[in-house]
Every structure is written in structure tokens, then in C-alpha cells.
Amino acid sequence: MSLMAGNEKDTQFDMEEQEYDLEKNGFVHSSDDDDDDNNDDVDDNYDDVDDATEAFTSQNWPQSFRETTDSYTIAASPGFSLLGRSPSLTLRSRSIIEHDGKAPLLSDYEREEYDKLAKIPSRTSALGSLHEHLAGELPIGQGCSFTQTVFNGLNVMAGVGLLSTPYTIREGGWLSLVFLILFAIICCYTASLMRYCFESRAGIVTYPDIGEAAFGKSGRLFLSVALYVELYSYCVEFIILEGDNLSNLFPAMSLNWGGLHLDSMHFFALLTVFIVLPTVWLKDLRVISYLSAGGVIATVMIVFCLLFLGTVDHLGFSHTAKLVNWSGIPFAIGVYGFCYSGHSVFPNIYQSMANKKQFTSALITSFILCVIIYGSVAVMGYLMFGEDTASQITLNMPKHAVVSKVALWTTVINPFTKYPFYCHFSLLVIFLCRSVGIETICFLDNNTYALLLNPLARGIEEALPPHIANSSWCFYLLRTSLVISSLGVAFLVPFFGLMMALIGSLLSILVSMIFPALCFLKIVGKKATKSQVTISSAIVALGIFSAALGTYSSLTKIVERY
């Protein structure tokens, strides 16, 4: 016992000494410095939490949300130093320090000290030193730079929603672009409100934490379920996306086996499931997440392909649209709500920043870039194809054009490029691409199936009894069942645009507009200014109205399709 006590004292002494050295070298600010810095950047109504305030802690479900959504950022990517000299740090939850739920790498005392530092946002580099000291690893770094944070934000938001933005003009007219800008402003504002929630009380680090701090256990449960359902619906969209684009590339492909007949779209949706299934069986997706930055590259590639078709290939921009089509506005509302829904990952991005005072500026920059990208694709796509614009702009591109094949293959193969088994699938892709006269285009998408499904699977495992959740058969059976069920939903509702509008209206607006504003009003309370209260209340009212209108419209049109 005396030896253990001596080791604990030595560990504590080393930690204090390392923290002092870091403060001396300017890597970590003292608490007094933090108070001074924050007061310069934040209103006086948002003074730092008093030392006497009890830190927020929660043992309620889910505990794995932060760890599993960390994979959506480039926080620890070793190759991202091109945008900043220091690699970034993402604070991981306890389960990431333990390997597969087995023997922990840290003792109880060491884990306690680790958790204490993890709750101090301004001391990320100190946490890196502690991790090096306790686990024998190299320092993780000092946090994301401003440029890296902007890239993270853009990578989270700029996804498959890009493909449907031209269709919103066809459905809602030119006036629908007003909602593109309006929703960007609102979602950027609600994301910035989340910062005040983090700073109101030490220990609030995830979106479910915000829900619990505002509305107790029921708030955490409701928000977590909404987030998991949203992620599951993205998996369904992924399967529809692959089926539509592959069937456009190979329209004659079908399956006739016994009494089973599958057309091209359903055949490729089934093939997609067989391809992604091994990836959801991977137990550690952190290495995969290092490559997620390529989603931005793929997005930019689609923009340039459209621009090339309209200018160099002389498709032109000659079509016009109505000023407004009121019956299509609800559809546009749902799609734009889908496009700006990155709030489940914004807490991870905030916690990974080296200078958290730049969070709001980084958000604004990311949203401005998203508006430019989404707006340019929407306008160019509709001007090129007019009333023939499809729910996915890639389906309109001329099949004979090389740049069209580049865009289609970029859309199709993006989600598969992050996985170890993909080296075999890549050979097939290379062969197919070269057979049509183009080189292989392999970019990376941030909306990857396994990364989307993993948080839901881990959340369900948490709710199961330990002896079941820790078994291998449960791991594989659960993930396989989720994949098969998402295929079933994709077969039942194979409408990419309407499904996107439904997700955006029913779930994304709730997560990105309504709930952040409600949580801010509840947590900050009387410290909020009158303008903040007024704006937040207006956002809640607008969000509820938009969600109800968009959900009803989407469901009605889906029923009409049958």
C-alpha cells in the first residue's frame, strides 16, 4: 500500500511539474489568464464558471457518443499537417483509452486524473503530456488550428446534400435560395450558442451532455435518440445514392434468380450492402477517420465537373425557372435543413481547438464556404438542365462525357476508399474506369457508411446487459441486422430527394435549429441578453413551423409515389 501511495504522489508531482513547464513555455494558460482572455472575447454576462461550481458529470446513456463521432473530424490525422504545423487533439472518452472493453491501460487513479484534465478545455496540451506520461505514447499535439477547424466544419457539412440543391430550384423556384442563406445564418448562430453551453459549466463536452444539462435525463435521452435516428437515416440515403448512381452507369444490369427479380437500382443497392458489410465489423475505425478530410476534395470535384460541363463541353446555362413555386418550398426547406446539420459533431470540433475563442469565427467561415458551394451547384445545375433536373445532379450529366463519368465515379466510390479491404474493390474500379477510357478517380467522403452506423451500434450495445454486449456474436449480429434493416428501408422508400427532405425536416431541423436554441435558453437562463432570448425564441418558433411543414409535405409526396 505504501508503494502504491508513493507512486500516486510521484505521478501527481510529475503532472504538476509538467503542467508548470507547459505554462512557463506558453502552451497552457493559467486559470487567471483564461479568465482574462475569455472576458476580452465574451460578453460580461458569460463570465467563466466559478471555481465553486460543481463540474457536470453524467453516467447516463449514452457514454460512447463522443468517441464514436470523433471519427467524423480530422482531429488526429497525421497527414493533415499541411494545413497546420501541429497535429490536433481530440479528447477521447474513457472507453477509447480501454481496448475493446478489456484490461484498462490506466489505473483508477490515473484515469481519474485524466478525466479531470479532460474537463478543462483550455488545457489540451497538458492532457497530451499526461497521456504521454501515463500511456508511454508521443504527445498528441496542442489542438486544431483555425484553418483545420474550418476544414473540419466544411468536411462535416459539405456532403451528399450538394447533389440535390439544383432540384430545390426546380421545386421551389429561385426564391428557394433565400432559405439556403437563411438556414445557413440560423444554423451558424445556433452552433455558436452551443459554445455558451460548454462554457457555462465544466464537464459539458458532447451534445447529449447539453441536453442533460438543460432538461435532465429525459433531455439527454430524447436528443440522443434523435441523433441516432438521424445517423441511421443517413445510412439509408447512402444505399439509395449508390443504387441510383450505379444503375445510371450500368442500366442494363439486373438480377433474375429463381423467382427473385431485381432491377438495376435494387441490384446495386444489394451489392452495396455486401460491400459495406465487412467494414461495419471493424472494431477500431479511428485509422479510417484519418482520411475523412477528402470529403471536401470530392465536393469541390463535383463543382468543377459541373462548371466544366457548362463551359468547356458547351452545355451552357440557358434554362430559367419561376421566381417562386410555393408548393415546392417545403421540399427546399427539408433539403437545406439536411445540408447544414453538423451540430452533432460541432462539440467535438470545439473541444479539439487549440484556441477556442476562434470557434465562432471558424463557424462563420465554414458556413460562408458552404453557402458558396451549395449555391453555385444549385444555380449551375438548374441553369444547365432546367425542368429536367433530377433529385441527384449526377444523374443528369451526359453519359458520353468523360467529366460526367469522373463525377459519377467520384460519387459512387468515395465511401469505400477508407477501408482496408478496399484494395481488392479498387482493382475492380480501376478496371471499369479504364474500360470506359478514364483514369480512376478515388476521393474520400465524410459520410461513410461504417462511420455513420458505428455510433448507433455502440449506443445500442451500451443499453444491453454487459454479458451480452461484450460478446462477439452480439457485435456481429447487431451490426449485420442494422445494415440489413437499412437496406429494407431503402427498398421501401427508394426516393433520394424526398427521403433527404424528410430527414432534414423531421430530424435535422430539430437537431440543428430547435434544440440548440432551447438548450441555450434553459442553461444560460437570465445571463442571456434580451436580443439573444428574442432571436433564440424566434428560431424555435420558425424551426417548429418549418419542421412540421416540411415533414407533412415530404410524407405526402412519398405516399403519392405509391
Salt bridges, closest charged atoms under 4 A:
ASP14 OD2 - HIS133 NE2 3.86
GLU19 OE2 - ARG123 NH1 2.19
ASP41 OD2 - ARG195 NH2 3.27
GLU67 OE2 - ARG458 NH1 3.05
ASP70 OD2 - ARG92 NH1 3.33
GLU98 OE2 - ARG111 NH2 3.20
ASP100 OD2 - HIS99 NE2 3.14
ASP108 OD1 - ARG111 NH1 3.18
GLU112 OE2 - LYS116 NZ 3.77
GLU113 OE2 - LYS116 NZ 3.68
ASP115 OD2 - ARG94 NH2 3.09
GLU137 OE1 - HIS131 NE2 2.86
GLU171 OE2 - ARG170 NE 3.94
GLU171 OE1 - LYS557 NZ 3.51
GLU199 OE2 - ARG195 NE 2.87
ASP209 OD1 - ARG220 NH1 2.72
GLU212 OE1 - ARG220 NH1 3.06
ASP263 OD1 - HIS266 ND1 2.67
ASP284 OD2 - ARG286 NH2 2.90
GLU439 OE1 - ARG434 NE 3.76
GLU461 OE1 - ARG458 NE 3.99
GLU461 OE2 - ARG479 NH1 2.64
